[in-house]
Structures are given as C-alpha cells and as structure tokens.
C-alpha cells in the first residue's frame, strides 16, 4: 500500500477512535426515530478509498494463490523429480551392465592409399567463375530494368507536353516557323530522356564493373585457398604413408570400462538434481504459506477498520440525533418517516478532517 493510503488509514482510524470515545447525549424517549445509511457513508471518501485499497491488495494476493501456474507448481516439481530419478536409475543400471568390446584391427590398418585431390581444383575454379558471371548477369538485368523505369517516369512526367507538340504538328496549315518550334520541343524531350537514361547506364556500368571485379577476386581467392588446402593435404598424406606406421594402437582412443564408477557419477548427479528440486519445492511451500498468512492478516485489518468506521458512524449519528432531540437511530429496518441523518454524519466527517 502507498504512503498516502497508509496516512489516510491512520487518519480514519484516529477519527473513528475519537468518534467512538465521544459520549453521546441521552436520547429522548418518545422522540421521532432517525436512520443512517452506513453503506452510503462507507462508499464516500476517504473511507471508500481506504477499503478499496485493502480490497485491491487482497484480490492481488488471492490471484497469486489461485493462479494455476502457482497452484500446480508443487505437483510439477514432484513430477519432475520423480521423472529425473526414474531416468537416472535406468541409466545407472544400463551403465553397470555395459562392457566395451575391444576393436580388433589388422596390423596394417593404419596404412591407407594416398589419394590425389589436385584434379578437383580446376573444376572448382571454373564453377566459381561461372557463378560470378551469373551473379553479374542478374545484377545487369536489374539495372536495365531500373533504366527502363527512369525512361518511363520521364515519359509520364512529360506526356502532356509531348502530346500537344505531336497534335500541333499534325495540323495541315501550320507555318514553317511554328512547325520547327514544335519539332524542336519534341527533339528536346527526346534528348533529355536519352541523357537521363545514358547517365543511369553509365553509373550502372561503373557499378557493374566494380561488382564483377569484387566477385572475381573472391572467386580467385577461394580457388587459391582450396588449392593450398589440397596441396597441404597431399603433403600430409604422403608423409603419413612414408612414416612406416603399421598399427593404429597409438592413436586409438582409450575407453574406460569402469561401469560401476560411471554409474556412481550418474547417481551423484541425480542426487544433486533431486536436492535442488527439493529446495525449490520447500521454497514454493514457504512462499505460498507466507502469502496465505499475509492474506489472513490483511483481511483481519480490513475487517477491524470497517468495524471501527461503522462504530464511528453510529456514534456520530447517535450524538447528532440527541442534539436534534430525535429518538432511536436505525442502521437498517428503520420505520417510515424516520429522519435521515446520513448527510449530517458525512458533513461532520468533512468538518472534522478540514476538507
């Protein structure tokens, strides 16, 4: 709860305490009855704000307890623990019964014929250069499409001007000077369009040249790296063939056939995981217990505060009724014609709090 709400709670409790301690004057017998709407007063500020804050906190805590993701946590932890123990037990039994059989190899198993891979370098280089040309052709096609788009955009932008010039040139009685002027307009449009396309073509060709050079350099570098690797492999293979190694015993891996030791290691890992899940389960149980305890304590505080507010309302209503020479004050089941003191009680709180 926020500091402002806590301060409001303290103020309301103080007001309630003061109201309860106030001694109400004696009521007159036979006087007119009075009534007070406690629910309406509880719904007004600051009481409603304080009680609503209590209700919101209680609802949030209850949601955390009732959430299936939290409610099923213990079951999920227990299931996970049982599953781990079962799998580890089965694995441990398999390890205890596992025996590695030694591999019998001929004495000349380490000798392998030397294979020459140098013939694969040239086809790789040709394929790499072919990929370069295909990539360049795709980029060139995209550039030609972009150039066509530039020409089309220019034509759309000047279509009206070109149409007017063409229509004027179709007139039969057009004088020579006017005809040359419109012919000049058409020729200028053609030159401008050609210049735009030519400039785009020049830029694209320069970019395409750089692109081809980069790809070819990479392809040549890849082919060179492959040739170097093949040469190193051939040298290592020849050296191994000439070393006179006749048995693989020196490089075969050493297998540990101690099944009991491996099973013990697996059991230790299973115990560690089980202990960790147990600690997690205990932490979950402790957290849920703490939340339930907090809910119970907060509910008691909320009920006690509401009871104090109700007692304060009844005390104030009784005092006001006595001052107005009224009779019994009813909180429910008031007889017809009972004087309503709800507004006066609410105003008395406003005056008391200075609001």
C-alpha positions in Angstrom: 0.0 0.0 0.0 1.2 3.5 -0.8 2.3 6.1 1.9 -0.7 8.3 1.1 -3.1 5.3 1.7 -1.3 4.5 4.9 -1.6 8.1 6.1 -5.3 8.1 5.2 -5.8 4.8 7.1 -4.1 6.4 10.1 -6.4 9.5 9.8 -9.5 7.4 9.5 -8.6 5.3 12.5 -7.9 8.4 14.5 -11.3 9.8 13.5 -13.0 6.6 14.3 -11.3 6.4 17.7 -12.3 9.9 18.5 -15.9 9.3 17.5 -16.2 6.1 19.5 -14.8 7.8 22.6 -17.3 10.7 22.3 -20.1 10.3 24.9 -23.5 10.7 23.1 -26.2 12.7 25.0 -29.1 10.8 26.3 -31.9 10.3 23.8 -35.4 11.5 24.5 -38.0 8.8 25.0 -40.9 9.0 22.5 -38.9 11.2 20.1 -39.0 10.7 16.3 -36.8 7.9 15.1 -33.8 8.5 12.9 -31.8 6.5 10.4 -28.4 6.5 8.9 -27.2 4.8 5.7 -23.9 3.2 6.7 -23.3 1.7 3.3 -23.5 5.2 1.7 -21.1 6.6 4.1 -18.7 3.7 3.6 -18.9 4.4 -0.1 -17.8 8.0 0.3 -14.2 9.3 0.5 -12.0 8.8 2.4 -13.5 5.5 3.7 -14.1 4.0 0.2 -10.5 4.8 -0.9 -9.0 3.0 2.1 -11.3 0.0 1.9 -10.9 -0.2 -1.8 -7.1 -0.3 -1.4 -7.5 -3.1 1.1 -9.7 -5.0 -1.4 -7.3 -4.5 -4.2 -4.4 -5.8 -2.2 -6.4 -8.8 -1.1 -7.5 -9.5 -4.6 -3.9 -9.4 -5.9 -2.7 -11.7 -3.2 -5.6 -14.2 -3.8 -4.9 -14.2 -7.5 -1.3 -15.2 -6.8 -2.5 -18.1 -4.7 -5.3 -19.2 -7.0 -3.2 -18.9 -10.2 -2.9 -22.4 -11.8 0.7 -21.7 -12.7 1.5 -21.3 -9.0 -1.1 -23.8 -7.6 0.3 -26.6 -9.7 3.9 -25.7 -9.0 4.3 -28.4 -6.3 2.8 -31.1 -8.4 5.1 -30.1 -11.4 8.1 -30.2 -9.2 7.2 -33.6 -7.7 6.6 -35.0 -11.2 9.9 -33.6 -12.5 11.8 -35.0 -9.5 10.2 -38.5 -10.0 11.0 -38.4 -13.7 14.6 -37.5 -13.2 15.1 -40.2 -10.5 13.5 -42.8 -12.9 15.6 -41.9 -15.9 18.8 -41.7 -13.8 18.1 -45.1 -12.2 17.5 -46.7 -15.6 20.7 -45.1 -17.0 22.7 -46.3 -14.0 21.6 -49.8 -14.4 22.5 -49.7 -18.1 25.9 -48.4 -17.3 26.6 -51.1 -14.8 25.8 -53.8 -17.4 27.7 -52.1 -20.2 31.0 -53.5 -21.3 33.1 -52.1 -24.2 34.4 -54.7 -26.5 38.0 -54.1 -27.8 38.2 -53.5 -31.6 40.4 -55.9 -33.4 42.2 -54.3 -36.3 44.7 -55.8 -38.7 48.3 -54.7 -38.2 48.3 -52.7 -41.4 45.1 -50.9 -40.7 46.9 -47.6 -40.4 48.2 -47.7 -44.0 45.8 -46.1 -46.4 46.4 -45.4 -50.1 47.3 -41.9 -50.9 44.6 -40.1 -52.9 45.3 -37.1 -55.1 42.8 -34.3 -54.9 44.6 -31.8 -57.1 42.4 -32.5 -60.0 39.4 -31.0 -58.2 40.9 -27.5 -58.0 40.4 -26.5 -61.7 36.7 -27.6 -61.8 36.1 -25.7 -58.6 37.7 -22.5 -60.1 35.6 -22.8 -63.3 32.4 -23.2 -61.3 33.3 -20.2 -59.1 33.9 -18.0 -62.1 30.6 -19.3 -63.7 28.8 -18.3 -60.5 30.4 -14.8 -60.8 29.1 -14.3 -64.3 25.6 -15.5 -63.4 25.5 -13.0 -60.5 26.8 -10.2 -62.7 24.1 -11.1 -65.3 21.4 -10.9 -62.7 22.7 -7.5 -61.4 22.8 -6.2 -65.0 19.2 -7.3 -65.7 18.1 -5.4 -62.6 20.0 -2.3 -63.7 18.4 -2.4 -67.2 15.0 -2.6 -65.6 15.8 0.4 -63.4 16.9 2.3 -66.6 13.6 1.4 -68.3 11.8 2.7 -65.2 13.6 6.0 -65.4 12.6 6.4 -69.1 9.0 5.5 -68.3 8.9 8.0 -65.4 10.2 10.8 -67.7 7.7 9.9 -70.4 4.8 10.1 -67.8 6.0 13.4 -66.5 6.2 15.0 -70.0 3.4 13.1 -71.7 1.2 16.1 -71.9 3.8 18.4 -73.4 4.7 15.7 -76.0 1.1 15.1 -76.9 0.4 18.8 -77.5 3.5 19.1 -79.8 2.6 16.0 -81.8 -1.0 17.2 -82.3 0.2 20.6 -83.4 2.5 19.0 -86.0 -0.5 17.2 -87.5 -2.2 20.4 -88.5 -2.2 20.9 -92.3 -2.0 24.7 -92.3 0.9 25.0 -89.9 3.5 27.6 -90.9 7.2 26.6 -91.1 8.3 28.6 -88.0 5.7 27.1 -85.7 6.4 23.6 -87.1 10.1 24.0 -86.4 9.3 25.2 -82.9 7.2 22.1 -82.0 9.8 19.8 -83.7 12.4 21.4 -81.5 10.3 20.7 -78.4 10.0 17.0 -79.4 13.7 16.8 -80.1 14.5 18.4 -76.8 12.3 15.9 -74.9 14.0 13.0 -76.7 17.4 14.4 -75.9 16.6 14.9 -72.2 15.2 11.4 -71.9 18.2 9.9 -73.7 20.5 11.9 -71.4 18.8 10.6 -68.3 19.0 7.0 -69.5 22.6 7.4 -70.6 23.6 8.8 -67.2 21.9 6.0 -65.4 23.5 3.5 -67.8 27.0 5.0 -67.2 26.5 4.8 -63.4 25.2 1.2 -63.6 28.1 0.1 -65.9 30.6 1.5 -63.5 28.9 -0.2 -60.6 28.7 -3.4 -62.5 32.4 -3.3 -63.3 33.3 -2.9 -59.6 30.8 -5.6 -58.7 32.3 -8.1 -61.2 35.9 -7.3 -60.1 35.0 -7.9 -56.5 33.3 -11.2 -57.2 36.1 -12.4 -59.5 38.7 -11.5 -56.8 36.8 -13.5 -54.2 36.4 -16.5 -56.5 40.1 -16.5 -57.4 40.9 -16.2 -53.6 38.6 -19.2 -52.9 40.2 -21.2 -55.6 43.7 -20.4 -54.3 42.7 -21.3 -50.8 41.3 -24.6 -52.0 44.5 -25.3 -54.0 46.6 -24.6 -50.9 44.5 -26.9 -48.7 44.7 -29.7 -51.3 48.4 -29.3 -51.5 48.8 -29.4 -47.8 46.6 -32.5 -47.6 48.6 -34.2 -50.3 51.8 -33.5 -48.4 50.4 -34.8 -45.1 49.1 -37.9 -46.8 52.4 -38.7 -48.4 54.3 -38.1 -45.2 51.9 -40.4 -43.3 52.4 -43.1 -46.0 56.1 -42.9 -45.8 56.3 -42.8 -41.9 56.1 -46.6 -41.7 53.1 -46.6 -39.2 51.7 -50.1 -39.2 49.3 -50.2 -36.3 46.6 -47.8 -35.0 47.2 -48.7 -31.4 49.0 -45.4 -30.7 46.1 -43.2 -31.9 43.0 -45.3 -31.0 41.0 -43.7 -28.1 41.2 -45.3 -24.7 37.8 -46.4 -23.4 37.0 -46.6 -19.7 35.1 -49.8 -19.0 34.5 -49.0 -15.3 30.7 -49.2 -15.3 30.3 -49.0 -11.6 32.3 -45.8 -11.4 30.3 -44.2 -14.2 27.1 -45.3 -12.6 28.2 -43.7 -9.3 28.9 -40.4 -11.1 25.4 -40.6 -12.6 23.8 -41.3 -9.3 25.6 -38.4 -7.7 24.3 -36.1 -10.4 20.8 -37.4 -9.8 21.1 -36.8 -6.1 22.2 -33.2 -6.7 19.3 -32.6 -9.1 16.9 -34.1 -6.6 18.2 -32.0 -3.8 17.8 -28.9 -5.9 14.2 -29.7 -6.8 13.5 -30.4 -3.1 14.9 -27.0 -2.2 12.7 -25.4 -4.9 9.6 -27.3 -3.5 10.4 -26.1 0.0 10.8 -22.5 -1.2 7.5 -22.7 -3.0 5.7 -24.1 0.1 7.2 -21.4 2.3 6.2 -18.6 -0.2 2.6 -19.9 -0.5 2.4 -20.1 3.3 3.6 -16.6 3.7 1.1 -15.3 1.1 -1.8 -17.0 2.8 -0.7 -15.6 6.2 -0.5 -12.1 4.6 -4.0 -12.5 3.2 -5.4 -13.6 6.6 -3.6 -10.7 8.4 -4.7 -8.1 5.8 -8.3 -9.4 5.9 -8.3 -9.0 9.7 -7.0 -5.4 9.4 -9.6 -4.6 6.8 -12.5 -6.1 8.9 -11.3 -4.3 12.0 -11.0 -1.0 10.2 -14.5 -1.3 8.7 -15.9 -2.2 12.2 -14.2 0.9 13.6 -15.7 3.1 10.8 -19.2 1.6 11.4 -18.9 2.2 15.1 -17.8 5.8 14.5 -20.7 6.4 12.1 -23.2 5.0 14.7 -21.7 7.1 17.5 -21.8 10.3 15.4 -25.4 9.6 14.3 -26.4 9.0 17.9 -24.8 12.2 19.1 -26.4 14.2 16.2 -29.8 12.6 16.9 -29.6 13.6 20.6 -28.6 17.1 19.7 -31.7 17.3 17.4 -33.9 15.7 20.0 -34.5 12.6 17.9 -35.1 9.1 19.2 -33.5 5.8 18.3 -31.1 5.7 15.4 -31.6 2.8 12.9 -28.9 1.5 10.6 -31.4 -0.8 8.9 -35.1 -1.6 9.2 -36.0 2.0 10.1 -39.7 2.8 10.3 -41.4 5.0 7.8 -40.8 8.7 8.4 -37.5 8.2 10.2 -35.3 11.3 9.9 -32.3 10.6 7.6 -29.1 11.7 9.3 -26.7 10.3 6.6 -25.9 13.7 5.1 -25.2 15.3 8.5 -22.9 12.4 9.5 -21.0 12.8 6.3 -20.7 16.6 6.7 -19.4 16.0 10.3 -16.5 14.0 8.9 -15.8 16.7 6.3 -15.7 19.3 9.0 -13.6 17.1 11.3 -11.0 16.4 8.5 -10.9 20.0 7.4 -12.0 19.1 3.8 
